[in-house]
Amino acid sequence: MSVFTIADLHLSSDGSKSMEVFGARWADYRNKLQKNWCSLVKETDSVVLPGDLSWALKLEEAAEDLKFLDSLPGKKYIGKGNHDFWWSTATKMQELFARENISSISILYNNAYRIEKMIICGSRGWFLDEGQQNTVGDVEYEKILNREMIRLRMSLDAAKKLQEETPELPLVAYLHFPPIFGGFLCRPILDLLHEYGVATCYYGHIHGLYTIPGKTEFEGISFRLVSADFLNFTPLLVKPTA
């Protein structure tokens, strides 16, 4: 049994918002993802998907995209991205899963899971600092960051509780936004990863940069970019079969 990861699928089963306008690599991306996924992932494997899964705006509108994910091999653990406007409460999402017979998807949000030889945790995170904001209107940077810090700490606390039972297993964090990228550094989130002893962090969100290094080491933490287009729509192996 192995663990894979891939972010930013940006699915649009109804065809209302295709990503193909963003470059040749996105051409026929859903079929490309399905082919690559099925060639690598077995039913006994796990896949962690840290955000931006569907362009849907409401939970019910995301059903077809979630059913597509459910149809792919393996157990899926999904996190929230900045474009997952369809994301709802855990209760409502579980109700949708039950109605649509979605059985292979679990929500990675304010919680943690033990899978294979690791414990996974994570949250959306936050990418922009006040000096980098170019959004329309006022963005309450501190409020958003504090909220994401609370959610990440809840997930890390849940991971630490699982680690008490299996102290040999490392904590692996999955964030949608990168805590560090180029000249950007989100120090509060980075410090939180240090506090809980996280040595490996996977993130998405970054698109169109295909020649940059996929892996970065900073302050003893290994960061890995796993956006779908960066990986050419091929899930990345996180932990090989034992």
C-alpha positions in Angstrom: 0.0 0.0 0.0 1.3 3.4 -1.0 0.5 7.1 -0.5 0.2 9.6 -3.3 -0.6 13.3 -3.4 -1.8 15.8 -6.0 -3.5 19.2 -5.6 -5.4 21.7 -7.8 -7.5 19.4 -10.0 -9.9 22.2 -10.8 -12.5 19.8 -12.0 -15.5 21.1 -13.9 -17.7 18.1 -14.9 -20.3 20.3 -16.4 -17.7 22.0 -18.6 -18.6 25.5 -17.3 -15.1 26.4 -16.4 -12.3 24.6 -18.1 -8.7 25.2 -17.3 -7.6 24.6 -20.9 -7.4 28.3 -21.5 -4.4 28.4 -19.1 -1.9 26.7 -21.4 -1.2 23.6 -23.4 -0.4 21.5 -20.4 -4.1 21.8 -19.3 -5.4 20.3 -22.6 -7.7 17.4 -21.9 -6.5 17.5 -18.3 -9.4 15.5 -16.8 -8.8 12.5 -19.1 -5.0 12.9 -18.6 -5.5 12.8 -14.8 -7.7 9.8 -15.0 -5.3 7.9 -17.2 -2.2 8.7 -15.1 -4.0 8.1 -11.8 -5.4 4.7 -12.8 -1.9 3.6 -14.1 -0.4 4.3 -10.7 -2.9 4.1 -7.9 -4.3 0.8 -6.6 -7.5 0.4 -4.7 -5.4 -0.3 -1.5 -3.5 3.0 -1.9 -4.3 6.4 -0.5 -4.2 9.8 -2.2 -4.1 13.2 -0.4 -5.6 16.1 -2.3 -4.8 19.5 -0.7 -7.4 21.8 -2.2 -8.8 23.4 -5.3 -10.6 20.3 -6.3 -13.7 21.7 -8.1 -14.9 24.9 -9.6 -18.4 24.4 -8.3 -19.9 27.2 -6.2 -22.3 25.1 -4.1 -22.0 21.7 -2.5 -24.6 20.1 -4.7 -23.0 21.4 -7.8 -19.7 19.7 -6.8 -21.4 16.3 -6.6 -20.4 15.2 -10.1 -16.8 16.2 -9.6 -16.7 14.3 -6.2 -18.3 11.3 -7.8 -15.6 11.3 -10.5 -12.9 11.4 -7.7 -14.8 8.6 -5.9 -14.6 6.5 -9.1 -10.8 6.6 -9.2 -8.8 3.9 -7.4 -7.7 4.4 -3.8 -8.8 6.1 -0.6 -8.9 9.9 -1.0 -8.3 12.5 1.7 -9.4 16.0 0.6 -8.5 19.4 1.9 -9.9 22.8 1.2 -8.4 25.3 -1.3 -9.1 29.0 -2.0 -11.3 28.1 -4.9 -13.3 25.4 -3.2 -16.3 27.7 -2.7 -18.6 24.6 -2.6 -17.0 23.4 0.6 -19.5 23.1 3.4 -19.7 21.7 7.0 -18.5 18.2 7.6 -22.1 17.1 8.3 -23.5 18.4 5.1 -20.6 16.9 3.1 -21.1 13.5 4.7 -24.8 13.7 3.9 -23.9 14.4 0.3 -21.5 11.5 0.3 -24.2 9.2 1.6 -26.8 10.4 -0.9 -24.4 10.0 -3.8 -22.9 6.7 -2.6 -19.5 8.3 -2.3 -17.5 5.9 -0.1 -13.8 6.5 -0.8 -13.5 10.2 0.2 -12.6 11.5 3.7 -12.4 15.1 4.7 -9.0 16.4 6.0 -10.1 19.5 7.9 -9.5 20.2 11.6 -8.5 16.6 12.0 -5.8 14.0 11.2 -5.4 10.5 9.9 -3.0 7.6 10.3 -2.3 6.2 6.9 0.5 3.8 6.1 3.7 4.9 7.9 2.7 8.5 8.5 0.2 10.7 10.2 -1.4 13.3 7.8 -2.7 16.7 8.9 -3.2 20.1 7.3 -5.4 23.1 6.4 -5.8 25.6 3.7 -3.2 28.0 5.1 -2.7 31.5 3.8 -0.4 32.9 1.1 -0.6 36.7 0.9 1.0 39.1 3.4 -0.2 42.7 3.7 2.5 44.0 1.4 1.5 41.6 -1.4 -2.2 42.2 -1.5 -3.6 43.1 -4.9 -7.1 41.9 -4.3 -10.3 44.0 -4.8 -11.5 45.6 -1.6 -10.0 45.3 1.8 -8.6 41.9 2.9 -8.5 41.3 6.7 -5.1 39.7 6.6 -4.7 39.2 10.3 -8.2 37.8 10.8 -7.8 35.3 8.0 -4.4 34.2 9.1 -5.5 33.7 12.7 -8.4 31.6 11.6 -6.2 29.4 9.5 -3.7 29.1 12.3 -6.5 27.9 14.6 -7.6 25.3 12.0 -4.0 24.1 11.4 -3.4 23.8 15.2 -6.5 21.7 15.6 -5.3 19.4 12.9 -1.8 19.2 14.4 -3.3 18.6 17.8 -5.3 15.7 16.4 -2.1 14.4 14.7 -0.1 14.6 17.9 -2.8 12.6 19.7 -2.5 9.8 17.1 1.3 10.0 17.4 1.0 9.2 21.1 -0.2 5.8 20.1 2.4 5.4 17.4 5.4 7.7 18.3 7.5 6.3 15.5 5.3 7.7 12.8 6.1 11.2 11.5 3.6 14.0 11.0 3.3 15.1 7.4 1.5 18.4 6.6 -0.7 19.1 3.6 -1.5 22.8 3.0 -3.1 24.4 0.0 -1.0 27.6 0.2 2.8 27.3 0.4 4.2 28.5 3.7 7.3 29.6 1.8 7.7 30.4 -1.9 10.1 32.6 -3.6 10.5 35.7 -1.5 7.3 34.9 0.5 7.4 33.5 4.0 4.4 33.0 6.3 6.3 32.9 9.5 3.4 32.1 11.9 2.5 29.0 9.9 6.2 28.0 9.6 6.7 28.4 13.3 3.6 26.2 14.0 5.1 23.4 11.8 8.3 23.7 13.8 6.4 23.6 17.1 4.8 20.3 16.2 7.9 18.7 14.7 6.7 18.6 11.1 9.6 17.9 8.8 7.7 17.4 5.5 5.0 19.7 4.0 3.2 19.3 0.6 1.4 22.3 -1.0 -0.4 23.4 -4.2 -1.8 26.7 -5.4 1.2 27.6 -7.7 0.5 27.2 -11.4 2.4 27.7 -14.7 5.9 27.5 -13.3 7.2 24.3 -14.7 11.0 24.8 -14.5 11.3 25.7 -10.8 12.5 23.1 -8.3 9.7 21.0 -7.0 11.4 20.5 -3.7 12.7 23.1 -1.3 14.5 22.7 2.0 14.0 25.5 4.6 14.9 25.5 8.3 15.0 21.7 8.3 11.5 21.3 6.7 11.1 19.8 3.2 8.5 21.6 1.1 7.1 20.0 -2.1 4.9 21.5 -4.8 2.2 19.1 -5.9 -0.1 21.3 -8.1 -1.7 19.1 -10.8 -0.2 21.0 -13.7 3.2 21.0 -12.2 3.1 17.2 -11.8 1.6 16.9 -15.3 -1.5 15.4 -13.8 0.4 12.4 -12.3 -0.1 11.8 -8.6 3.2 12.0 -6.7 4.3 9.0 -4.7 4.8 10.0 -1.1 5.5 6.7 0.6 6.5 3.6 -1.4 5.1 0.2 -0.6 6.6 -1.2 2.5 
